[in-house]
Amino acid sequence: MITLGHSAPDFKDITAYRQGEFTKISLSDFHGKWLVLFFYPRDFTFICPTELRGFAKHTAELSQLGAQVLAASTDSEWSHKAWLEKDLPEIDYPVLADTTHQVSKAYGVLDETNGESQRGLFIIDPEGLVKYVVISAGSVGRSVKEVIRVLEALQSGELCPVEWEPGQTTLGKA
């Protein structure tokens, strides 16, 4: 079970696809950086490409904030390769192939009835602590702008009220 403020579930040497290459990814690869880890149900679907494109559109902005993006689904690396090369060549961050379901299960997003990941998103701080969790219905895509807003709020170290935006007054130190 994921607990805010506690260590993110570890994973090691999971195959990922990234721009023509297969690589092994571990959570420890992101130590010292903010990580935006998001799970999506399946390749070759309807809402999922809109989310992957959305994160790709904002990777430079996230990078400026010291964050890296990592996507994951239970599809194979070969499915990721076929889909991304055909339909989503602009995706420049790694996409995990969680074919054993171990990562989806550890993060509490595995739908045991169909073997798919649910739409889960986790912001993990540079020390590996979970700072933000959203799990939503499969029919609703996430807002990358909201992820960026939350990341900036977390990085501020301040108490940020509802609808807070960078540059606005906070309520003091967290």
Sequence and secondary structure as in RCSB ss.txt:
>XXXX:A:sequence
MITLGHSAPDFKDITAYRQGEFTKISLSDFHGKWLVLFFYPRDFTFICPTELRGFAKHTAELSQLGAQVLAASTD
SEWSHKAWLEKDLPEIDYPVLADTTHQVSKAYGVLDETNGESQRGLFIIDPEGLVKYVVISAGSVGRSVKEVIRV
LEALQSGELCPVEWEPGQTTLGKA
>XXXX:A:secstr
   TTSB     SEEEEETTEEEEE GGGGTTSEEEEEE S SS SSHHHHHHHHHHTHHHHHHTTEEEEEEESS
 HHHHHHHHHHH TT  S EEE TT HHHHHTT EETTTTEE EEEEEE TTSBEEEEEEE TTS   HHHHHHH
HHHHHHTB   TT  TTS   SB 
